[in-house]
Amino acid sequence: MTEPGPPTAATKSRPRRSARPPAGQIADGFTSRRLQLGLTQTRLAAMAGVSRSSVQAIESGRATVQLDVLVAVADVLGCDIVLAARAGRRLPGD
């Protein structure tokens, strides 16, 4: 096993993340629910009327998934997509 070398410019510029970003948290929720229901990505896709690659995109946290696809998959999983205001956030100009 080799020892890690000193930090490079590339590693210094990357911020350390303590928590998964919001898209990743959504992805984790979809994956957990699918597994809880005992569904494969292929079966879930067929039930939702979307491609398997769309299910894979949701579960990988890809940020470019279309909302109608997300809603169709959530519906099959028996989940709602909810928009919630962040505590303490104010509108610009307030």
Summary of the structure (lengths in Angstrom):
residues: 94
radius of gyration: 18.1
end to end distance: 55.6
largest distance: 55.6
contacts: 176
relative contact order: 0.13
helix: 49%
strand: 0%
